[in-house]
């Protein structure tokens, strides 16, 4: 992911390319030229916001390393529910993710999700800046109830899923630390404040200890930390903001220990963790006790007086695993995260994924008992019509009308419109 990508992919085939290629790639990104992902075409963004130019780089005005930003006057964390913190689910990328919350609530016997979770596209800078046409729906949902929380994953790099080689990532991290990309994050912060969601939880540069994303930490941890600090300082300068910044690595060591990437207590408000049912850790208890695992996370957060969160969690390599599901929900009940949002599509999900019936029943039963008004056994509800497929790696192409030529404009366009596009002849 941004929407889930492979958790165990590695960039070995891309590593080891020469400095000349790395510098050429950096030059292309700095000038806003879209790079093609390996084996595919460049991914165009959704329609640009009027008055903005997709892919426009920030002015080349290197600045000295950013001073330590002052802590934002962020509100104290919302009181945690005795059941295990505020909950929600990733139910879809755009407005469909909002509309499905009602179905999830009904399936859970009236347990009301209060966390809305989505991701900014990481293809070009104009999308990382946050198109109002995309953010408006989420802002409207957040404003309808005071107890709601809006969680937004924000990439730190353009071409964030393009498997850029380490040499390119290293150069881009250093440019970011020097302030080259500040204006994109200032624009995003201004838009969020202007839309009435100044208290957005920003999951910045998630899963940085892995290798899936271009915003990974491994090629240069010191530059990565300086760049994170730069982004936070820039967004906190915007008047009216009350953002909370969530540092959310993958569970476990992955490519590098996530503690090597931690940028400092003054620029982190929440210690998150993305934790799917997959190795390392064959059992849930092993996932708790492993090096840099769940216990290490809560102890690291407690030592700093920070709340914990779980922006992404769900089933994966272990298949339909009710023990994992029960373990995670009991973990939340014990440690009271600020919020937790299950990734609800196959293979990870519970409501929208029929291939996990046993784990889904555990989720439904425990969530209903702990969150539904009056508790009790959930009333049987119909399964959602159709299983959405947010961000599949290889989306299947539905049948198209006769005399209709398909237009392959890339996965972000399919994601934006909800289906592939075609051009009718004549």
Residue pairs with C-beta under 8 A, 6 or more apart in sequence:
1 90
1 119
1 312
1 343
1 391
2 119
2 120
2 121
2 122
2 153
2 155
2 160
2 161
2 213
2 391
3 90
3 93
3 119
3 390
3 391
3 415
4 312
4 343
4 345
4 348
4 391
5 161
5 212
5 213
5 391
5 393
6 212
6 393
7 210
7 212
7 250
7 276
7 278
7 316
8 278
9 163
9 211
9 212
10 211
11 163
11 165
11 166
11 211
14 38
14 163
14 164
14 165
14 166
15 165
15 166
16 165
17 165
17 167
19 167
21 165
21 167
22 165
22 167
22 168
22 170
22 171
23 171
25 35
25 164
25 165
25 168
26 168
26 171
26 172
26 175
28 35
29 35
29 57
29 158
29 159
29 168
29 172
30 57
30 60
30 175
30 180
31 57
32 53
32 54
32 55
32 56
32 57
32 124
32 125
33 55
34 42
34 43
34 44
34 55
34 123
34 124
34 159
35 42
35 159
35 162
35 164
36 42
36 162
37 43
37 159
37 161
37 162
37 163
38 162
38 163
40 410
41 408
41 410
42 410
43 123
43 410
43 411
43 412
43 413
44 123
44 409
44 410
44 412
44 413
45 54
45 55
45 121
45 123
45 124
45 126
45 127
45 412
46 121
46 127
46 131
46 133
46 134
46 412
46 413
46 416
47 131
47 133
48 54
48 126
48 131
49 126
49 129
49 131
49 132
49 133
52 126
52 129
53 126
54 124
54 125
54 126
54 127
55 124
55 125
55 126
55 158
56 125
56 126
57 125
57 180
57 181
58 179
58 180
58 181
58 182
58 183
58 184
59 183
60 180
61 179
61 180
62 178
62 179
62 180
63 178
63 179
65 177
65 178
65 226
66 177
66 179
66 226
66 229
66 230
66 233
67 233
68 229
68 264
68 266
68 267
69 229
69 232
69 233
69 236
69 266
69 267
70 236
70 266
71 266
71 267
72 236
72 241
72 242
72 243
72 244
72 269
73 242
74 199
74 242
74 243
74 244
74 269
75 199
75 242
75 244
77 270
77 307
77 338
78 86
78 147
78 149
78 338
80 86
80 307
80 336
80 337
80 338
81 87
81 336
81 370
81 371
82 333
83 332
83 333
83 370
83 371
84 329
84 332
84 333
84 334
84 335
84 336
84 337
84 340
84 370
85 309
85 332
85 336
85 337
85 338
85 339
85 340
86 114
86 115
86 147
86 149
86 338
86 339
86 340
87 111
87 113
87 114
87 115
87 332
87 339
87 340
87 341
87 342
87 367
87 371
88 101
88 113
88 114
88 115
88 116
88 117
88 149
88 151
88 339
88 340
88 341
89 101
89 104
89 113
89 117
89 341
89 342
89 343
89 344
89 349
89 351
90 97
90 117
90 118
90 312
90 341
90 342
90 343
90 344
90 345
90 390
91 97
91 100
91 101
91 104
91 344
91 352
91 388
92 98
92 100
92 118
92 388
92 390
93 118
93 119
93 390
93 391
93 415
94 118
94 134
94 137
94 415
94 416
94 418
95 137
96 388
96 418
97 116
97 117
97 118
98 116
98 137
98 138
98 141
100 352
100 384
100 388
101 113
101 116
103 351
103 381
103 384
104 113
104 344
104 351
105 111
105 112
105 113
106 381
107 351
107 364
107 378
107 381
107 384
108 364
108 367
108 368
108 371
108 372
108 378
109 368
109 372
109 376
109 377
109 378
109 379
110 372
110 373
110 374
111 367
111 368
111 370
111 371
111 372
111 373
112 371
114 145
114 147
114 148
114 149
115 148
115 149
115 151
115 339
115 340
115 341
116 138
116 141
116 142
116 148
116 149
116 150
116 151
117 151
117 152
117 153
117 311
117 341
118 138
118 151
118 152
118 153
119 152
119 153
120 127
120 128
120 130
120 134
120 152
120 153
120 154
120 155
120 188
121 127
121 128
121 155
121 412
121 415
122 128
122 155
122 157
122 158
122 159
122 160
122 161
122 213
122 214
122 215
123 158
123 159
123 160
123 161
123 410
123 412
124 158
124 159
125 158
125 181
125 184
127 412
128 154
128 155
128 158
128 184
128 188
129 184
129 187
129 188
129 191
130 187
130 188
130 191
130 192
132 191
132 195
135 191
135 192
135 195
135 197
136 195
138 150
138 152
138 197
139 150
139 192
139 195
139 196
139 197
141 148
141 150
142 148
142 149
142 150
142 196
142 197
142 200
143 196
143 197
149 199
149 201
149 339
150 197
150 199
150 200
150 201
151 200
151 201
151 203
151 246
151 311
151 339
151 341
152 192
152 200
152 201
152 202
152 203
153 203
153 206
153 311
154 188
154 202
154 203
154 204
154 205
155 205
155 213
155 214
155 215
156 176
156 204
156 205
156 215
156 227
156 228
156 231
157 164
157 169
157 172
157 176
157 213
157 214
157 215
158 214
159 214
160 213
160 214
160 215
161 212
161 213
161 214
162 214
163 214
164 172
164 214
166 218
166 219
167 219
168 214
169 214
169 216
169 219
169 220
170 219
170 220
170 223
172 214
173 219
173 220
173 223
173 224
173 227
174 220
174 223
175 181
176 223
176 227
176 230
176 231
177 223
177 226
177 227
177 230
179 230
181 231
182 230
182 231
182 234
185 231
185 234
185 235
186 234
186 235
186 237
186 238
188 235
189 234
189 235
189 236
189 237
189 238
189 241
189 243
190 238
192 198
192 200
192 241
192 243
193 238
193 239
193 240
193 241
198 240
198 241
198 242
198 243
199 242
199 243
199 244
200 243
200 244
201 243
201 244
201 246
201 270
201 309
201 338
201 339
202 235
202 243
202 244
202 245
202 246
203 246
203 248
203 272
203 311
204 228
204 231
204 232
204 245
204 246
204 247
205 213
205 215
205 217
205 224
205 228
206 213
206 248
206 249
206 272
206 274
206 311
206 312
207 213
207 216
207 248
207 249
207 250
207 254
207 274
208 215
208 216
208 217
208 224
208 249
208 258
208 261
209 216
209 217
209 218
209 249
209 250
209 253
209 254
209 255
209 256
209 257
209 258
209 260
209 261
210 216
210 249
210 250
210 254
210 255
211 218
211 254
211 255
216 224
216 255
217 224
217 225
217 256
217 260
217 261
218 255
218 256
221 256
221 260
221 261
224 261
224 263
225 261
225 262
225 263
225 264
226 263
228 263
228 267
229 263
229 264
229 267
232 245
232 263
232 267
233 267
235 241
235 243
236 243
244 269
244 270
245 267
245 268
245 269
245 270
246 268
246 269
246 270
246 271
246 272
246 309
246 311
247 262
247 263
247 268
247 270
247 271
247 272
248 272
248 273
248 274
248 309
248 311
248 312
249 258
249 261
249 272
249 273
249 274
249 292
250 258
250 273
250 274
250 275
251 273
251 274
251 275
251 276
251 281
251 287
251 290
251 292
251 293
251 294
251 297
252 280
252 281
252 290
252 291
252 292
252 293
253 280
253 291
253 292
257 292
258 292
259 292
259 300
262 268
265 304
265 306
268 304
268 306
269 306
270 306
270 307
270 308
270 309
270 338
271 297
271 300
271 301
271 304
271 306
271 307
271 308
271 309
272 308
272 309
272 310
272 311
273 294
273 297
273 308
273 309
273 310
274 310
274 311
274 312
274 313
275 287
275 294
275 310
275 312
275 313
275 328
276 312
276 313
276 314
276 315
276 316
276 317
276 343
276 348
277 284
277 287
277 314
277 315
277 316
277 317
277 318
277 321
277 324
278 316
278 317
278 318
279 317
280 286
280 287
280 290
281 287
281 288
281 290
281 293
282 318
283 323
284 323
284 324
284 327
284 328
285 327
286 293
287 293
287 294
287 327
288 294
288 295
288 327
288 331
289 295
294 331
297 308
298 308
298 335
301 307
301 308
307 337
307 338
308 335
308 337
308 338
309 337
309 338
309 339
309 340
310 328
310 332
310 337
310 339
310 340
310 341
311 339
311 341
312 341
312 343
313 328
313 340
313 341
313 342
313 343
314 342
314 343
314 344
314 348
314 349
314 350
315 321
315 324
315 325
315 347
315 348
315 349
315 350
315 353
315 356
315 359
316 347
316 348
318 324
319 347
319 356
320 355
320 356
320 357
320 358
320 359
321 358
321 359
322 358
322 359
322 361
322 362
324 359
325 350
325 359
325 362
325 363
326 362
326 366
329 362
329 363
329 366
329 367
329 370
332 340
333 370
342 348
342 349
342 350
342 363
343 349
344 350
344 351
344 352
344 353
345 352
345 353
345 387
345 388
345 389
345 390
346 352
346 353
346 355
346 356
346 387
346 389
347 353
347 355
347 356
349 356
350 356
350 359
350 360
350 363
350 364
351 360
351 364
351 383
351 384
352 384
352 387
352 388
353 360
353 387
354 383
354 387
364 378
365 377
365 378
368 375
368 376
368 377
368 378
369 375
369 376
372 378
389 395
390 415
391 411
391 415
395 411
395 414
395 420
397 406
397 420
398 419
398 420
400 406
400 420
400 422
401 422
401 424
403 424
403 425
403 426
404 422
404 423
404 424
404 425
405 422
405 423
405 424
405 425
406 420
406 421
406 422
407 420
407 421
407 422
407 423
408 420
409 421
413 421
414 420
414 421
